[in-house]
Amino acid sequence: MAVNCGSLTETLLEDELFGHERGAFTNADRCRRGLIAEAMHGTLFLDEIDSLPPKAQSDLLRVIQEKTFRAIGSSQQQEADVRIVAATNKPLEQQMAAGSFRPDLYYRLAVFSIRLPPLRDRVEDIIPLAKHFLSKHMPSDRIMVLTAQACSRLQSCKWPGNVRELENAIIRGIQYGEDGRIDTEDLGLALDTDEPSSLSSAESLRTAKKQVVAAFERDYLIRLMSEHHGNVSKAAGAAKKERRDLGKLLKRHRIDPESFRLSG
């Protein structure tokens, strides 16, 4: 069971972890099991542990130490037989020194620690990860591959955003790639300023133009189909374009007119 601690307020985070009893707060019209209860005899993964507010840190420390927890609004202790795995992209040692993270919680969590180097320091992982994301986000009716040039660009990138930036690049590549191929310009990666450019000025201009045109086309088509509720014939008339040509554009951008139809 996983929770991103940075995406929730303190109240919502407590509810997510511990659950609540009926009547514990406004609109709590029934009991709700939290992630600790759901993860019983299993693993609870806490991402962005550095963003835990002070009260949640205290509550989590008690769970780890006493192996029990209490749902919001309950007076009954429940067993907490869970393995806790936590992740952070910030130096917790500095946060402890600043007083924003409890040292006792840190040392309870840091029984085993794994420090994962940034993506730029493990180049051998980049292509396997890229292929994983390609498989993950590829529509079931399509097959696409990364060109050798695209693979080279992926391996030379500095990746300040690490794995998430790589995943976003692959998602862009799937959207912009054509003829079953994802090439360098489809990834939308800016050239690193500290490395020599592998593209000429003319090639850079063509790449930028292709990306801008593709983004404009997609935004225009989405607005067009939304205004005409998925009616391709009416949309083609409004765009002063042949219906067949508009259909080809929609297919190229993988826009399904049916998704814009009014239900009922």
N, C-alpha and C positions, 0 to 999 in steps of 0.2 A: 504494500500500500504506500502511495507516495503523496506528498503534499509540498507545494512550493510556499515556503514561509514568507517570501517577499511579496506574494500576490494577495495576502489577506490582512485585514486589520486585526488588532489584538483580540477583539471580541469574536470575530469570525474564526480566527485561528484556534482559539480555545474550543469553540464549538466543533470545529473540524477535527481536532485531536481527541477531545474527551466526550463529545456528544452532549445531549441535554435531556432532562426529564420534561414531561408535559407540564406546562404552566411555568417553566423556569423564567420565561421572559415573554414580552408581548409577541403574539402570533405563534408561540410554541404550543400548538394545539395537539401535538403528539410527541412521543419519545423519539429520539434519534441516536443511533449508535455512532460513535466517533471512530476515527481511523485506528486508534489504539485497540479498541474492541474488535474491529474488523480484521486487524493484523494479528490477532491472538495466535500464538505458536508459530508466527511467521516473522516477516521483516517490515519495519516501518522506515521509509526513506524520507528524510527531511532535507529538502534542497534549500539553498540559500539560508542556512542555519544562522548566519551572521545577522540576519534581519529580524530575529526573534526579539520581541519587546521584553522588557525586564520581568514582568509578571509571568509571561509564558516561559522564560528561562527558568524561573524559580519552580514553576509547576513541572516542567520537564525534568529538572534535577531531582525532584521528589519522586517522579515516576521511575527514574533510573535507580535511585538509591533504595526505595522501598518496594519496588515492583508492584505498586498499586496506583490506582487513579480514581478520581471521582467525577462523574458527569456533572455538568452545570445544573444546579438546582437539586442535586441529590445529596443525601447524607450517608449513602452507602459506598464503602470502598469496593472497588473491583480489581480483580487480578490483572496484572499487566505483564504477561509472559511474552514479550516481544524482543526481537533483536532490532537495535536502532542503528541505522547507517545515516550519517549526515554529510552534506557536501557544502562547500563554500568556495567562492573565487576571490575572497578577501583574506588578508593575513590576520587571523584571529589573535595572534600574539600582540599585534599593534592595537587591536580593539580592546584587549584586556588591559593593556597599559593605559588606554584612554578611558577606561571605566565603562565601556559600552557592552562588554561581554563578560559574563561571570567566569572567573578562573576555575572555580570548583566544577562548573558544568563542562568547561573545556577539558579538564583532566579526566572527567568521567567519560566523555565521548572519545577522547584520544587514546583509547587502549591500543588500537591498531590504526595507523595513519598511512594513507597512500597519497603521495604528492604526484600529481599528473603534470608533466611538463607541457608548456604551450605547444600548440599544433606545429608552429614553425620549427620547433626543436625535435620533432619526430616525423620527418618527411615521409618515412616509410609507411606511416598510417594514412596518409592523405588519400591516395587512390583507392585503397580498400574502403575507406569511409565514404568517399564520393560514390563508389559503386553501390554501397549499401543505401545511401540516400536516393540514388537513382532508382533503385528497385522499390524503395519505400513510397516514393511520390509519383512513380510512373503510372499513368492511367492504364487500366487493364487491357485496353484495345490498342496500345501503342508499344513499339520497341524502339529504343534510342540508345546510342552508344556515344561515348566521349571520344573525340578525335585525339590523335597523338599530340597535336598542338595544344588542345585544351588540357590534356593531362600534364603537359610540361608547364603550362601557365599555373595550374593548380599547385604544382610542387614548388614553383618559384615564389608564390605569394607569401607575404609576411603573416597573414591571418591575425590581425589584431583582435578580431572577434571570435577567434578560435573555432571550435566545431560548429557552433551555431551559424557563424558567418559562412562556413563551407556548405552547410545544409541549404542556406538561403541562395547561395550561388548555384547550386544544383537545381533548386526549384525554378530559378530564373531561366537556367539553361533549358529545362524541359519546356517552359513556356515559349521561348524564343527560337529554339532549335528547329531546323527544317530537314526534311528528307531523311529522318531517322538519325540525324547526327547533331551533336552538341559541339559547337566549335568555340574557339577562344572568345569571340565577340559576344556569344550568347550568354556567357557567364556574368557579364556586367561588372567585372572586376577592374578597379582603377589600377593603373600602373604605379608601382612603388617608386617614389621619388629618388630613392637611393640606389636604384639599379638602372642600367642602360635600357632604353626603350627598344623592344624587339619589333615595333611597328613603325612604319614610316608615317609622316604627317598625313599623307593621302589616305593610308589604311586606317589611321586613327579617326579621320573625319568620316570615312565610310561606315566604320563601326558605330560611331556616335549617332550618325544619321539613321542607321538601321534600327537602333534601339529606340530612338525618339519616335520614329514613324510607327514602330510596332506598338509602343505604349499608347500613342495617340489613337491608332486604329482600335485597339482593344477598349479603351475608355469610351470612344465614340459609339462603338457597337453595343456596349453595355447600356449606355444611355438611350440609344435608339430602340433597343429591344424592350427596355423598361417602359419607355413612353408609349409603345404600341403593344404592350402586354404579350410579347412573343409572337405577334402576327407578322410573319416574314414578308408577306405580300405588301401589307400596308407600310412596313418599315422600308422596303425597297422603293416604294413609291415616294415616300418622304425623302429618302436619300438620293432620289433620281438615279437609281441604279437597277440593273436587271436583277430579277429575283434570284436567278441561278448564280450570278456573280456574288450577290450578297450572301447566299448560302455557302459558297466556297470560303468567303472571308470568315463567316461564323465558324465553319469547321476548322479553318486554320488556327483560329484563336481558341478553339475548344469551348465555344459558347453555345449552350443548349437552349434554343428558343422555348422549349417546354417549361424551363425553370422560371420563365417570366409570365406564364399564363396565370390568370386569376383563377383560384380554386372555387369550386361550387358554382 
